[in-house]
Amino acid sequence: MQDYSDATLYQLTQQLAQALQSKGLRLVTAESCTGGWLAKCCTDLAGSSGWFEGGIVSYSNQIKQQHLDVQLSTLEKYGAVSEQTVIEMASGAIQNFNADISVAISGIAGPDGGSVEKPVGTVCFAWADKQSVFCNTFHLRGNREFIRRQAVFIALDGLVKKLASTEYYA
C-alpha cells in the first residue's frame, strides 16, 4: 500500500524542489478540490520562492474562467471535474502566472457531490509545460481527507516523474 503520510509528501516536495532548481524552472499550481494543499506543501520548504511562483485555488467555475482561462463552453459541456477543464486550468496557469510548469487538480472529494458518471473520488489532473499537456483521471477511495491527500501525492509524484524524464505520470 502506498504511503501518503506528511513525511512522504514532504519528501516528494523536496525531490520536486531539487528537480525544479536544477533545471531553473518555476512551478505554478491550479487547485480545486485540494484547496491549496499542494501549494502549502511547496511553501513548507524554506527557499521555495526560488522555484515556486505560486498557486491559485480555483474552487468556483468563475475563478477558473477569470484567472485560468477555462472556457465557459468547456465547463458547460464537460463540467468542472473533467480532463478538458484541468487541461485548460494547467495551460492558463502557465500563461497567466509566469511559470514554466504547472499542475491542475479538480475532483469530487465527497462526501457528497458525486454522480453515477463521476462518483466521489473522481479526480482529474493535468501536468503542463510550455510545449505540452498531459492529463489523467483517477478514481480514489476513502474519506474526503484521504482523497485529497492522495490527490496531492499524485500531483507531486507526477511533477517529479515529469522532471526526471520526458514523460508525464500515467
Backbone torsions as a table, in degrees:
resi	resn	phi	psi	omega
1	MET	NA	137.9	-179.0
2	GLN	-67.4	143.0	177.6
3	ASP	-93.2	118.4	-179.9
4	TYR	-111.0	24.3	-175.1
5	SER	-67.5	165.2	175.6
6	ASP	-57.5	-39.2	-179.7
7	ALA	-62.9	-40.5	178.7
8	THR	-67.1	-42.6	177.2
9	LEU	-61.3	-40.7	178.8
10	TYR	-63.8	-44.3	179.6
11	GLN	-62.6	-43.1	177.4
12	LEU	-62.8	-39.8	178.9
13	THR	-64.7	-38.8	176.0
14	GLN	-62.3	-43.3	177.7
15	GLN	-61.8	-41.9	177.9
16	LEU	-61.5	-46.8	-179.7
17	ALA	-58.4	-45.8	179.3
18	GLN	-61.3	-43.5	-179.2
19	ALA	-65.6	-43.7	179.1
20	LEU	-64.1	-44.9	-179.5
21	GLN	-64.0	-40.7	-178.2
22	SER	-66.2	-26.2	-179.8
23	LYS	-100.1	-4.0	-179.6
24	GLY	66.5	36.2	-177.1
25	LEU	-108.8	155.9	178.1
26	ARG	-119.1	139.2	-176.6
27	LEU	-104.9	144.6	168.7
28	VAL	-131.3	144.0	179.0
29	THR	-114.5	146.1	175.6
30	ALA	-128.8	104.2	-172.4
31	GLU	-116.6	144.1	171.4
32	SER	-118.5	-81.4	-173.7
33	CYS	-64.6	-22.0	179.6
34	THR	-85.2	-8.1	169.5
35	GLY	57.3	28.5	179.0
36	GLY	96.0	2.1	-178.6
37	TRP	-60.7	-40.1	179.2
38	LEU	-64.5	-44.3	177.5
39	ALA	-62.6	-37.4	176.7
40	LYS	-61.2	-43.4	178.0
41	CYS	-57.9	-42.1	-179.7
42	CYS	-64.6	-45.9	-176.6
43	THR	-80.2	-5.9	171.8
44	ASP	-67.1	-22.3	179.9
45	LEU	-88.4	128.0	174.2
46	ALA	-61.7	139.2	179.5
47	GLY	85.3	7.6	-177.7
48	SER	-64.7	-18.5	178.1
49	SER	-64.7	-15.1	177.3
50	GLY	-77.6	-14.5	-177.3
51	TRP	-140.6	-13.6	-178.4
52	PHE	-108.0	111.3	179.9
53	GLU	-71.0	-40.8	-179.2
54	GLY	149.8	-171.3	-179.4
55	GLY	-152.6	162.4	176.9
56	ILE	-129.1	134.5	172.4
57	VAL	-94.8	105.5	-175.6
58	SER	-106.8	69.1	-176.1
59	TYR	-71.6	-37.8	-179.4
60	SER	-92.5	155.0	176.3
61	ASN	-63.5	-33.2	179.2
62	GLN	-61.0	-44.1	178.8
63	ILE	-66.5	-39.7	177.5
64	LYS	-57.7	-42.6	-179.1
65	GLN	-71.5	-48.7	-172.8
66	GLN	-71.2	-35.6	-171.9
67	HIS	-113.1	-13.0	-178.1
68	LEU	-124.1	4.5	177.3
69	ASP	61.6	29.8	173.2
70	VAL	-74.0	129.8	-177.1
71	GLN	-76.5	139.7	176.3
72	LEU	-56.6	-39.2	-179.3
73	SER	-62.7	-34.6	177.1
74	THR	-66.1	-46.2	179.8
75	LEU	-63.3	-41.4	-179.2
76	GLU	-68.1	-39.5	-175.9
77	LYS	-80.1	-41.8	-171.9
78	TYR	-112.2	-22.3	-177.4
79	GLY	91.5	165.9	-178.9
80	ALA	-67.8	-32.2	178.9
81	VAL	-97.5	87.4	-179.5
82	SER	-159.0	155.0	176.5
83	GLU	-64.2	-35.5	179.2
84	GLN	-61.1	-41.8	-179.9
85	THR	-68.6	-45.4	-178.4
86	VAL	-68.2	-29.7	174.6
87	ILE	-61.1	-46.4	178.8
88	GLU	-67.2	-36.1	176.8
89	MET	-62.3	-48.1	-178.0
90	ALA	-64.8	-43.4	179.4
91	SER	-67.3	-43.0	178.5
92	GLY	-63.8	-35.9	179.0
93	ALA	-62.9	-44.4	179.3
94	ILE	-63.4	-46.7	-177.1
95	GLN	-65.4	-39.1	-172.5
96	ASN	-92.8	-12.8	-174.1
97	PHE	-125.9	22.8	171.0
98	ASN	51.0	54.1	179.2
99	ALA	-125.8	167.8	-179.8
100	ASP	-100.8	-27.5	-176.2
101	ILE	-143.7	148.5	-179.6
102	SER	-144.5	164.8	170.0
103	VAL	-138.0	140.0	176.9
104	ALA	-124.1	142.7	-177.5
105	ILE	-135.6	130.8	173.2
106	SER	-146.5	130.9	-176.8
107	GLY	-162.7	-178.1	179.3
108	ILE	-114.8	101.0	-175.5
109	ALA	-87.4	-13.2	176.6
110	GLY	83.1	-173.2	5.1
111	PRO	-75.4	-14.0	179.2
112	ASP	-111.0	179.0	173.2
113	GLY	99.3	-8.5	-180.0
114	GLY	-81.3	167.9	176.9
115	SER	-142.0	177.1	176.7
116	VAL	-61.5	-42.8	-179.3
117	GLU	-72.5	-36.1	-178.4
118	LYS	-133.2	84.1	-178.5
119	PRO	-71.9	163.3	173.0
120	VAL	-51.8	135.2	-177.7
121	GLY	101.5	-7.1	175.8
122	THR	-75.3	119.5	-179.9
123	VAL	-134.4	127.4	179.4
124	CYS	-104.6	141.6	-178.5
125	PHE	-129.8	148.6	168.5
126	ALA	-139.7	132.8	175.3
127	TRP	-113.5	129.8	-174.7
128	ALA	-136.8	151.6	164.3
129	ASP	-128.1	-170.0	-174.8
130	LYS	-72.8	-12.0	-179.0
131	GLN	-107.0	-27.6	-171.9
132	SER	-153.3	163.5	177.9
133	VAL	-136.2	138.3	174.1
134	PHE	-124.9	140.1	178.5
135	CYS	-132.3	160.9	178.0
136	ASN	-158.6	150.8	177.0
137	THR	-117.1	135.6	179.0
138	PHE	-119.1	150.4	175.0
139	HIS	-114.8	96.0	-173.4
140	LEU	-91.6	155.5	-179.2
141	ARG	-121.9	150.7	176.9
142	GLY	128.3	-174.6	177.6
143	ASN	-79.5	176.4	-176.3
144	ARG	-53.0	-48.4	-178.9
145	GLU	-59.7	-45.3	-176.1
146	PHE	-71.3	-37.5	176.3
147	ILE	-61.6	-44.7	-179.9
148	ARG	-65.9	-40.6	179.0
149	ARG	-62.5	-44.9	177.6
150	GLN	-61.2	-40.0	-179.6
151	ALA	-62.7	-41.7	177.6
152	VAL	-63.0	-43.5	177.5
153	PHE	-58.3	-48.6	-178.2
154	ILE	-61.1	-42.1	179.6
155	ALA	-62.8	-47.6	179.3
156	LEU	-63.9	-46.7	-179.2
157	ASP	-60.4	-41.5	178.0
158	GLY	-62.9	-40.8	177.6
159	LEU	-65.1	-44.8	179.4
160	VAL	-60.2	-46.3	-179.6
161	LYS	-66.0	-38.0	177.7
162	LYS	-61.1	-44.4	-177.2
163	LEU	-75.3	-22.8	179.7
164	ALA	-80.3	-19.4	-179.4
165	SER	-144.2	-163.6	176.3
166	THR	-104.0	8.9	-177.3
167	GLU	-113.1	146.5	175.8
168	TYR	-84.3	163.3	176.1
169	TYR	-61.8	131.8	178.8
170	ALA	-131.6	NA	NA
